[in-house]
């Protein structure tokens, strides 16, 4: 129902969104959440098409002339516009820009700002200023940061083996994120026979 040739959900006409809502209409309070879910699934579908077909057959333009038979609801004209956009240099640059790695300290600061980009408390603002200062010193080579002693760990003065890695989700452990500590830093345990 929603053509894949639209670059993003904001460009899908509101009439089309209304038609989708009319098909499933449950409760008017749920309309925003429902349409947001549809938008996510639509993006996922377009991403799957790009990954499974366009990237795989990019060097074989003959294979990309028609939409995949599995998705017979995609019209030829819509497919051609989609292929044209997804193989353009503008899309390649946009996709490459999304792979930029963001530092943990930047994520930490962003998570503590409200909608108006103001820190939620004075203590948080002071820590953010400290993060900026440590980042600057690190870039100048005055202090060494990296690995387990990155900018965020230094600014928050958290212990080196706290058992978790801030900003990386619940399942990120220090050893999985930073790598194992070198063997010299682990004291060897010796047992005395009794």
ROSE-4610 file (N, C-alpha, C; in Angstrom, 1 decimal, always signed):
// ROSE-4610
residu = [X/X/X/X/X/X/X/X/X/X/X/X/X/X/X/X/X/X/X/X/X/X/X/X/X/X/X/X/X/X/X/X/X/X/X/X/X/X/X/X/X/X/X/X/X/X/X/X/X/X/X/X/X/X/X/X/X/X/X/X/X/X/X/X/X/X/X/X/X/X/X/X/X/X/X/X/X/X/X/X/X/X/X/X/X/X/X/X/X/X/X/X/X/X/X/X/X/X/X/X/X/X/X/X/X/X/X/X/X/X/X/X/X/X/X/X/X/X/X/X/X/X/X/X/X/X/X/X/X/X/X/X/X/X/X/X/X/X/X/X/X/X/X/X/X/X/X/X/X/X/X/X/X/X/X/X/X/X/X/X/X/X/X/X/X/X/X/X/X/X/X/X/X/X/X/X/X/X/X/X/X/X/X/X/X/X/X/X/X/X/X/X/X/X/X/X/X/X/X/X/X/X/X/X/X/X/X/X/X/X/X/X/X/X/X/X/X/X/X/X/X/X/X/X/X/X/X/X/X/X/X/X/X/X/X/X/X/X/X/X/X/X/X/X/X/X/X/X/X/X/X/X/X/X/X/X/X/X/X/X/X/X/X/X/X/X/X/X/X/X/X/X/X/X/X/X/X/X/X/X/X/X/X/X/X/X/X/X/X/X/X/X/X/X/X/X/X/X/X/X/X/X/X/X/X/X/X/X/X/X/X/X/X/X/X/X/X/X/X/X/X/X/X/X/X/X/X/X/X/X/X/X/X/X/X/X/X/X/X/X/X/X/X/X/X/X/X/X/X/X/X/X/X/X/X/X/X/X/X/X/X/X/X/X/X/X/X/X/X/X/X/X/X/X/X/X/X/X/X/X/X/X/X/X/X/X/X/X/X/X/X/X/X/X/X/X/X/X/X/X/X/X/X/X/X/X/X/X/X/X/X/X/X/X/X/X/X/X/X/X/X/X/X/X/X/X/X/X/X/X/X/X/X/X/X/X/X/X/X/X/X/X/X/X/X/X/X/X/X/X/X/X/X/X/X/X/X/X/X/X/X/X/X/X/X/X/X/X/X/X/X/X/X/X/X/X/X/X/X/X/X/X/X/X/X/X/X/X/X/X/X/X/X/X/X/X/X/X/X/X/X/X/X/X/X/X/X/X/X/X/X/X/X/X/X/X/X/X/X/X/X/X/X/X/X/X/X/X/X/X/X/X/X/X/X/X/X/X/X/X/X/X/X/X/X/X/X/X/X/X/X/X/X/X/X/X/X/X/X/X/X/X/X/X/X/X/X/X/X/X/X/X/X/X/X/X/X/X/X/X/X/X]
num = [1/1/1/2/2/2/3/3/3/4/4/4/5/5/5/6/6/6/7/7/7/8/8/8/9/9/9/10/10/10/11/11/11/12/12/12/13/13/13/14/14/14/15/15/15/16/16/16/17/17/17/18/18/18/19/19/19/20/20/20/21/21/21/22/22/22/23/23/23/24/24/24/25/25/25/26/26/26/27/27/27/28/28/28/29/29/29/30/30/30/31/31/31/32/32/32/33/33/33/34/34/34/35/35/35/36/36/36/37/37/37/38/38/38/39/39/39/40/40/40/41/41/41/42/42/42/43/43/43/44/44/44/45/45/45/46/46/46/47/47/47/48/48/48/49/49/49/50/50/50/51/51/51/52/52/52/53/53/53/54/54/54/55/55/55/56/56/56/57/57/57/58/58/58/59/59/59/60/60/60/61/61/61/62/62/62/63/63/63/64/64/64/65/65/65/66/66/66/67/67/67/68/68/68/69/69/69/70/70/70/71/71/71/72/72/72/73/73/73/74/74/74/75/75/75/76/76/76/77/77/77/78/78/78/79/79/79/80/80/80/81/81/81/82/82/82/83/83/83/84/84/84/85/85/85/86/86/86/87/87/87/88/88/88/89/89/89/90/90/90/91/91/91/92/92/92/93/93/93/94/94/94/95/95/95/96/96/96/97/97/97/98/98/98/99/99/99/100/100/100/101/101/101/102/102/102/103/103/103/104/104/104/105/105/105/106/106/106/107/107/107/108/108/108/109/109/109/110/110/110/111/111/111/112/112/112/113/113/113/114/114/114/115/115/115/116/116/116/117/117/117/118/118/118/119/119/119/120/120/120/121/121/121/122/122/122/123/123/123/124/124/124/125/125/125/126/126/126/127/127/127/128/128/128/129/129/129/130/130/130/131/131/131/132/132/132/133/133/133/134/134/134/135/135/135/136/136/136/137/137/137/138/138/138/139/139/139/140/140/140/141/141/141/142/142/142/143/143/143/144/144/144/145/145/145/146/146/146/147/147/147/148/148/148/149/149/149/150/150/150/151/151/151/152/152/152/153/153/153/154/154/154/155/155/155/156/156/156/157/157/157/158/158/158/159/159/159/160/160/160/161/161/161/162/162/162/163/163/163/164/164/164/165/165/165/166/166/166/167/167/167/168/168/168/169/169/169/170/170/170/171/171/171/172/172/172/173/173/173/174/174/174/175/175/175/176/176/176/177/177/177/178/178/178/179/179/179/180/180/180/181/181/181/182/182/182/183/183/183/184/184/184/185/185/185/186/186/186/187/187/187/188/188/188/189/189/189/190/190/190/191/191/191/192/192/192/193/193/193/194/194/194]
x = [+0.8/+0.0/+0.9/+2.0/+2.9/+4.0/+4.2/+5.2/+6.6/+7.5/+8.9/+9.7/+9.1/+9.9/+10.0/+9.2/+9.3/+10.6/+11.4/+12.7/+12.5/+11.6/+11.3/+9.9/+9.5/+8.1/+7.5/+8.2/+7.7/+7.2/+7.7/+7.3/+6.1/+5.6/+4.4/+3.2/+2.4/+1.2/+0.3/-0.2/-1.1/-2.4/-2.8/-4.0/-3.7/-2.4/-2.0/-2.0/-1.5/-1.4/-2.9/-3.8/-5.1/-5.8/-5.5/-6.0/-5.6/-4.3/-3.8/-4.5/-4.7/-5.4/-6.8/-7.5/-8.9/-9.0/-8.0/-8.0/-8.0/-7.3/-7.1/-7.8/-8.3/-8.8/-9.3/-8.7/-9.0/-9.5/-8.6/-8.8/-8.1/-8.7/-8.1/-6.8/-6.8/-5.6/-4.4/-4.6/-3.4/-2.9/-3.5/-3.2/-1.7/-1.2/+0.2/+1.2/+0.9/+1.8/+1.7/+0.5/+0.3/+1.0/+0.8/+1.5/+3.0/+3.5/+4.9/+5.4/+4.6/+5.0/+5.0/+4.0/+4.0/+5.2/+5.6/+6.7/+8.0/+8.2/+9.3/+9.4/+8.2/+8.2/+8.5/+8.0/+8.2/+9.7/+10.3/+11.8/+12.6/+12.2/+12.8/+12.7/+11.5/+11.3/+12.2/+12.3/+13.1/+14.6/+15.0/+16.3/+16.6/+15.7/+15.8/+16.0/+15.2/+15.3/+16.7/+17.1/+18.4/+19.5/+19.5/+20.6/+20.5/+19.3/+19.2/+19.3/+18.8/+18.8/+19.7/+19.6/+20.4/+21.9/+22.3/+23.7/+24.3/+23.5/+24.0/+24.2/+23.3/+23.4/+23.7/+24.4/+24.8/+25.6/+26.5/+27.4/+26.7/+25.4/+24.7/+23.4/+23.4/+22.2/+21.1/+21.4/+20.3/+19.4/+20.0/+19.2/+18.3/+18.6/+17.8/+16.7/+16.5/+15.6/+14.1/+13.8/+12.5/+12.4/+11.3/+11.2/+11.3/+11.7/+11.8/+10.4/+10.3/+9.1/+8.3/+9.1/+8.5/+7.6/+8.0/+7.2/+6.5/+5.5/+4.9/+3.9/+3.7/+2.9/+3.7/+5.0/+5.8/+5.7/+5.2/+5.0/+6.4/+6.5/+7.7/+8.3/+7.4/+7.8/+8.3/+7.6/+8.0/+9.4/+9.6/+10.9/+12.0/+11.8/+12.8/+13.2/+12.3/+12.6/+13.4/+13.0/+13.6/+15.1/+15.3/+16.6/+17.5/+16.9/+17.7/+18.1/+17.3/+17.6/+18.7/+18.4/+19.3/+20.6/+20.8/+22.1/+22.8/+22.2/+22.7/+23.9/+24.7/+25.8/+25.3/+24.2/+23.6/+23.2/+22.6/+22.2/+23.4/+24.4/+25.7/+26.3/+26.4/+26.9/+26.1/+24.8/+23.9/+24.1/+24.2/+24.4/+25.7/+26.8/+28.1/+28.1/+27.4/+27.3/+26.7/+25.8/+25.2/+26.1/+27.2/+28.1/+29.2/+29.0/+30.0/+29.8/+31.0/+30.9/+30.8/+29.9/+29.8/+30.4/+31.1/+31.8/+30.8/+31.2/+30.4/+30.1/+31.1/+30.9/+29.9/+29.9/+28.9/+27.5/+27.3/+26.0/+25.6/+26.5/+26.2/+25.6/+26.3/+25.9/+24.5/+24.3/+23.1/+21.9/+22.1/+21.0/+20.6/+21.4/+21.1/+20.6/+20.2/+19.6/+18.1/+17.4/+15.9/+15.7/+14.4/+14.0/+14.6/+14.9/+15.4/+17.0/+17.6/+19.0/+19.7/+19.0/+19.5/+19.7/+20.9/+21.1/+20.1/+19.8/+18.7/+19.0/+20.3/+20.7/+22.0/+22.3/+23.6/+24.8/+24.6/+25.6/+25.9/+24.9/+25.1/+25.9/+25.5/+26.2/+27.6/+28.0/+29.4/+30.1/+29.5/+30.2/+30.4/+29.4/+29.5/+30.6/+30.8/+31.9/+33.2/+33.2/+34.5/+34.8/+33.8/+34.0/+34.6/+34.1/+34.6/+36.1/+36.4/+37.7/+38.7/+38.3/+39.1/+39.3/+38.2/+38.3/+39.3/+39.3/+40.2/+41.7/+41.9/+43.2/+43.7/+42.8/+43.1/+43.5/+42.8/+43.1/+44.4/+44.7/+46.0/+47.2/+46.9/+47.9/+48.4/+47.7/+48.1/+47.9/+46.7/+46.4/+46.1/+46.3/+46.0/+44.7/+43.8/+42.5/+42.3/+41.6/+41.4/+41.1/+40.4/+40.1/+39.3/+39.7/+39.0/+39.1/+40.1/+40.2/+39.8/+38.6/+38.2/+37.8/+37.3/+36.9/+35.8/+34.8/+33.7/+34.1/+34.8/+35.3/+36.1/+37.0/+37.8/+37.0/+36.0/+35.2/+34.3/+33.7/+32.8/+33.5/+34.8/+35.6/+35.1/+34.6/+34.1/+35.3/+35.1/+36.2/+36.4/+37.6/+38.0/+37.2/+36.9/+36.2/+34.8/+34.0/+32.7/+31.7/+32.0/+31.1/+30.1/+30.1/+29.2/+29.8/+29.3/+29.8/+28.6/+28.8/+27.7/+27.5/+26.2/+25.8/+25.8/+26.2/+26.3/+25.3/+24.3/+23.3/+23.6/+22.6/+22.8/+23.7/+24.0/+24.8/+26.2/+26.6/+28.0/+28.8/+29.8/+30.7/+32.0/+32.7/+34.0/+34.9/+35.0/+35.9/+35.4/+34.0/+33.5/+33.6/+33.5/+33.6/+35.0/+35.8/+37.2/+38.2/+37.9/+38.9/+39.3/+40.0/+40.5/+41.7/+41.7/+42.9/+44.1/+45.3/+46.5/+46.8/+47.4/+47.7/+48.5/+49.4/+50.2/+49.4/+48.3/+47.5/+46.6/+46.6/+45.8/+46.8/+46.6/+47.4/+47.2/+48.2/+48.0/+47.7/+46.8/+46.4/+47.2/+47.7/+48.4/+47.7/+47.6/+46.9/+48.0/+47.9/+48.8/+48.1/+48.8/+48.2/+48.2/+47.1/+47.0/+47.2]
y = [-1.2/+0.0/+1.3/+1.2/+2.4/+2.1/+2.9/+2.7/+2.8/+2.0/+2.0/+3.1/+3.8/+4.9/+6.2/+6.3/+7.4/+7.3/+8.4/+8.3/+8.1/+8.7/+8.4/+8.6/+8.2/+8.2/+9.6/+10.6/+12.0/+12.4/+11.8/+12.1/+11.3/+10.3/+9.6/+10.5/+10.6/+11.5/+11.1/+12.1/+11.9/+11.1/+11.2/+10.4/+8.9/+8.6/+7.2/+6.7/+7.5/+7.1/+7.0/+7.9/+7.8/+6.5/+6.1/+4.8/+3.6/+3.7/+2.6/+2.5/+3.7/+3.8/+3.3/+3.6/+3.2/+1.7/+1.1/-0.4/-1.1/-0.5/-1.2/-0.5/+0.6/+1.5/+0.7/+1.0/+0.4/+1.4/+2.2/+3.3/+4.5/+5.7/+6.9/+7.3/+6.9/+7.2/+6.4/+5.3/+4.5/+4.8/+5.8/+6.1/+6.4/+7.3/+7.7/+6.5/+5.7/+4.5/+3.5/+3.3/+2.4/+2.8/+4.1/+4.6/+4.6/+4.8/+4.8/+3.3/+2.4/+1.0/+0.6/+1.1/+0.9/+1.5/+2.7/+3.4/+2.5/+2.0/+1.2/-0.1/-0.7/-2.0/-1.6/-0.5/-0.1/+0.2/+0.9/+1.1/-0.2/-1.1/-2.4/-3.2/-3.1/-3.8/-3.2/-1.9/-1.2/-1.6/-1.6/-2.0/-3.4/-4.3/-5.7/-5.8/-5.0/-5.0/-4.5/-3.5/-2.9/-3.9/-4.6/-5.5/-6.8/-7.3/-8.7/-8.6/-7.5/-7.5/-6.5/-5.2/-4.2/-4.3/-4.5/-4.6/-5.9/-6.9/-8.2/-8.2/-7.5/-7.5/-6.2/-5.4/-4.0/-4.1/-5.1/-5.2/-5.9/-6.4/-7.0/-6.3/-5.2/-4.3/-5.1/-6.1/-6.9/-7.6/-8.0/-8.7/-7.7/-6.4/-5.4/-4.8/-5.2/-4.6/-4.8/-5.9/-6.2/-6.4/-6.1/-6.3/-7.8/-8.2/-9.7/-10.3/-11.5/-12.2/-12.5/-12.6/-12.8/-11.6/-10.4/-9.2/-8.7/-9.5/-9.2/-7.9/-7.4/-6.2/-4.9/-5.0/-3.8/-3.6/-2.4/-2.1/-1.8/-2.0/-1.8/-0.4/+0.6/+2.0/+2.4/+1.9/+2.1/+1.5/+0.3/-0.4/+0.3/+0.8/+1.6/+2.9/+3.6/+4.8/+4.4/+3.3/+2.8/+2.4/+1.7/+1.3/+2.5/+3.4/+4.6/+5.4/+5.5/+6.3/+5.5/+4.2/+3.4/+3.1/+3.3/+3.1/+4.5/+5.6/+6.9/+7.2/+8.1/+8.5/+9.2/+10.0/+10.7/+9.7/+8.5/+7.5/+6.9/+6.6/+6.0/+6.9/+8.2/+9.1/+9.1/+9.1/+9.1/+7.8/+6.7/+5.4/+5.4/+5.9/+6.0/+6.8/+7.9/+8.8/+8.2/+7.2/+6.6/+5.6/+5.3/+4.4/+5.1/+6.4/+7.1/+6.7/+6.4/+5.9/+7.2/+7.1/+8.2/+7.8/+8.6/+8.3/+8.1/+7.3/+7.1/+8.4/+9.2/+10.5/+11.4/+11.4/+12.2/+11.6/+10.3/+9.7/+10.0/+9.9/+10.2/+11.6/+12.6/+14.0/+14.2/+13.6/+13.7/+13.1/+12.0/+11.4/+12.2/+13.2/+14.0/+15.4/+15.6/+16.9/+16.7/+17.8/+17.7/+18.1/+18.2/+18.5/+19.9/+20.8/+22.1/+22.1/+20.9/+20.7/+21.4/+21.4/+21.9/+20.7/+20.7/+19.6/+19.6/+18.4/+18.3/+18.8/+19.0/+19.5/+20.2/+20.9/+21.7/+20.7/+19.6/+18.6/+17.9/+17.6/+17.0/+18.0/+19.3/+20.3/+20.3/+20.3/+20.4/+19.1/+17.9/+16.7/+16.8/+17.4/+17.5/+18.5/+19.6/+20.5/+19.8/+18.9/+18.2/+17.2/+16.6/+15.7/+16.5/+17.7/+18.5/+18.8/+19.2/+19.5/+18.3/+17.2/+16.0/+15.6/+15.7/+15.5/+16.4/+17.6/+18.6/+18.2/+17.9/+17.5/+16.3/+15.3/+14.1/+14.3/+15.2/+15.5/+16.2/+17.0/+17.8/+16.9/+15.7/+14.8/+15.0/+15.8/+16.2/+15.0/+14.3/+13.1/+12.0/+10.8/+9.6/+9.0/+8.9/+8.2/+7.1/+6.1/+5.1/+3.8/+2.9/+1.6/+1.7/+1.1/+1.1/+2.5/+3.3/+4.7/+5.7/+5.5/+6.5/+7.8/+8.8/+10.1/+10.0/+9.2/+9.0/+8.4/+7.4/+6.7/+7.7/+8.5/+9.4/+10.5/+11.1/+12.2/+11.7/+10.6/+10.1/+9.5/+9.2/+8.6/+7.3/+6.5/+5.2/+4.2/+3.2/+2.2/+1.5/+1.0/+0.4/-0.9/-1.6/-2.9/-2.9/-2.0/-1.8/-2.9/-3.7/-4.8/-4.4/-3.1/-2.7/-1.6/-1.4/-0.3/+0.6/+1.8/+2.8/+3.1/+3.4/+3.7/+2.6/+1.4/+0.3/-0.8/-0.6/-1.7/-2.6/-3.4/-4.2/-5.3/-5.8/-7.0/-6.7/-5.5/-5.1/-5.2/-6.1/-6.2/-5.5/-5.0/-4.4/-5.2/-6.5/-7.3/-7.5/-7.5/-7.6/-6.3/-5.2/-3.9/-3.4/-3.4/-2.9/-4.0/-5.2/-6.3/-6.7/-7.9/-8.4/-7.5/-7.4/-6.7/-7.6/-6.9/-7.7/-8.6/-9.7/-10.7/-10.2/-9.2/-8.6/-7.9/-7.4/-6.7/-7.6/-8.9/-9.9/-10.6/-10.4/-11.1/-12.6/-13.4/-14.8/-15.3/-16.2/-16.8/-18.0/-18.1/-19.3/-20.0/-21.2/-21.9/-22.7/-22.6/-23.4/-24.7/-25.7/-27.0/-27.1/-27.6/-27.7/-29.1]
z = [+0.0/+0.0/+0.0/+0.7/+0.7/-0.3/-1.2/-2.2/-1.6/-2.1/-1.6/-2.2/-3.2/-3.9/-3.0/-2.0/-1.1/-0.3/-0.2/+0.4/+1.9/+2.6/+4.0/+4.3/+5.5/+6.0/+5.9/+6.2/+6.2/+4.8/+3.8/+2.4/+1.9/+2.7/+2.4/+2.6/+1.6/+1.7/+2.9/+3.5/+4.7/+4.3/+3.0/+2.6/+2.6/+2.3/+2.3/+3.8/+4.6/+6.1/+6.6/+6.2/+6.6/+6.1/+4.9/+4.3/+5.2/+5.6/+6.4/+7.7/+8.3/+9.6/+9.5/+8.4/+8.2/+8.1/+7.5/+7.4/+8.7/+9.7/+11.0/+12.2/+12.0/+13.0/+14.2/+15.4/+16.6/+17.6/+18.0/+19.0/+18.6/+18.5/+18.0/+18.8/+20.1/+20.9/+20.4/+19.7/+19.3/+17.9/+17.3/+15.9/+15.7/+16.6/+16.5/+16.6/+17.7/+17.9/+16.8/+16.3/+15.2/+13.9/+13.6/+12.3/+12.5/+13.7/+14.0/+13.8/+14.2/+14.0/+12.5/+11.8/+10.3/+9.7/+10.1/+9.5/+9.7/+10.9/+11.3/+10.4/+10.2/+9.4/+7.9/+7.5/+6.1/+5.9/+6.8/+6.7/+6.7/+7.6/+7.7/+6.4/+5.8/+4.5/+3.4/+3.4/+2.4/+2.6/+3.8/+4.2/+3.7/+3.9/+3.5/+2.0/+1.3/-0.2/-0.6/+0.1/-0.3/+0.0/+1.2/+1.5/+0.7/+0.6/+0.0/-1.6/-2.2/-3.6/-4.2/-3.8/-4.4/-4.2/-2.9/-2.7/-3.3/-3.2/-3.7/-5.2/-5.9/-7.4/-8.0/-7.2/-7.7/-8.9/-9.0/-10.2/-11.4/-11.2/-12.2/-12.4/-13.1/-13.3/-14.0/-14.7/-15.4/-14.4/-13.2/-12.2/-11.4/-11.5/-10.8/-11.7/-12.9/-13.8/-13.3/-12.7/-12.2/-10.7/-10.1/-8.7/-8.4/-7.2/-6.9/-7.0/-7.5/-7.7/-6.4/-5.3/-4.0/-3.6/-4.1/-3.8/-5.0/-5.5/-6.7/-6.6/-5.4/-5.3/-5.6/-5.7/-6.1/-7.6/-7.9/-9.3/-10.0/-11.2/-12.0/-11.8/-12.0/-12.0/-10.6/-9.6/-8.2/-7.9/-8.4/-8.3/-8.9/-10.1/-10.8/-10.1/-9.5/-8.8/-7.5/-6.9/-5.7/-6.0/-7.0/-7.5/-7.8/-8.5/-8.9/-7.6/-6.6/-5.4/-4.6/-4.4/-3.5/-4.1/-5.4/-6.0/-6.3/-5.9/-6.1/-5.2/-5.6/-4.7/-3.4/-3.6/-2.4/-1.3/-1.7/-0.8/-0.2/-1.0/-0.5/+0.6/+0.3/+1.3/+2.6/+2.4/+3.6/+4.4/+3.7/+4.4/+5.1/+4.5/+5.1/+6.3/+6.3/+7.4/+8.6/+8.5/+9.6/+10.3/+9.8/+10.4/+11.3/+11.5/+12.3/+13.7/+14.4/+15.8/+16.7/+17.6/+18.6/+19.9/+20.5/+21.8/+22.9/+23.9/+25.0/+25.8/+25.9/+26.6/+25.9/+24.6/+23.8/+24.1/+24.1/+24.3/+25.8/+26.7/+28.1/+28.2/+27.6/+27.7/+27.0/+25.9/+25.1/+25.9/+26.6/+27.4/+28.6/+29.0/+30.1/+29.8/+28.6/+28.2/+27.9/+28.2/+27.9/+26.5/+26.1/+24.8/+24.3/+25.2/+24.8/+24.8/+24.9/+24.9/+26.1/+27.3/+28.5/+29.5/+30.2/+31.1/+32.2/+32.7/+33.6/+35.1/+35.4/+36.7/+36.6/+37.6/+37.7/+37.8/+38.6/+38.7/+37.4/+36.6/+35.3/+34.4/+34.4/+33.6/+34.0/+35.3/+35.7/+35.2/+35.3/+34.7/+33.2/+32.5/+31.1/+30.7/+31.5/+31.3/+31.6/+32.6/+32.9/+31.8/+31.2/+30.0/+28.9/+28.6/+27.5/+27.8/+29.0/+29.4/+29.2/+29.7/+29.5/+28.1/+27.3/+25.8/+25.2/+25.5/+25.0/+25.3/+26.6/+27.1/+26.4/+26.2/+25.5/+24.0/+23.4/+22.0/+21.8/+22.9/+22.9/+23.3/+23.8/+24.2/+25.6/+26.4/+27.8/+28.7/+28.5/+29.2/+28.3/+28.7/+27.9/+28.3/+27.3/+27.6/+26.5/+26.9/+25.9/+26.6/+26.0/+26.6/+27.8/+28.9/+30.2/+30.8/+30.5/+31.0/+30.0/+29.4/+28.4/+29.0/+28.2/+28.8/+29.8/+29.5/+30.4/+31.7/+31.7/+32.9/+33.8/+33.1/+33.8/+34.5/+33.7/+34.2/+35.3/+35.2/+36.3/+37.5/+37.3/+38.3/+38.8/+37.8/+38.1/+38.2/+39.0/+39.2/+37.8/+37.6/+36.4/+36.2/+37.2/+37.1/+37.7/+37.2/+37.8/+37.4/+36.4/+36.0/+34.9/+34.5/+33.4/+32.6/+31.4/+30.5/+30.3/+30.8/+30.6/+29.1/+28.8/+27.4/+26.4/+26.8/+25.8/+26.0/+26.9/+27.1/+28.2/+28.6/+29.8/+29.6/+28.4/+28.2/+27.9/+27.9/+27.5/+28.8/+28.8/+30.0/+29.6/+30.6/+30.3/+29.4/+29.6/+28.8/+27.4/+27.2/+25.8/+25.0/+25.8/+25.1/+24.9/+26.0/+25.9/+25.6/+25.8/+25.6/+27.0/+27.1/+28.3/+28.8/+30.1/+30.7/+30.4/+30.3/+30.1/+31.3/+31.0/+32.0/+33.2/+32.9/+34.0/+35.1/+34.7/+35.7/+36.6/+36.2/+37.1/+38.0/+39.3/+40.2/+40.2/+40.2/+40.1/+41.5/+41.6/+42.9/+43.2/+44.3/+44.7/+45.9/+45.9/+47.0/+47.8/+49.1/+49.9/+50.2/+50.1/+50.5/+52.0/+52.5/+54.0/+54.5]
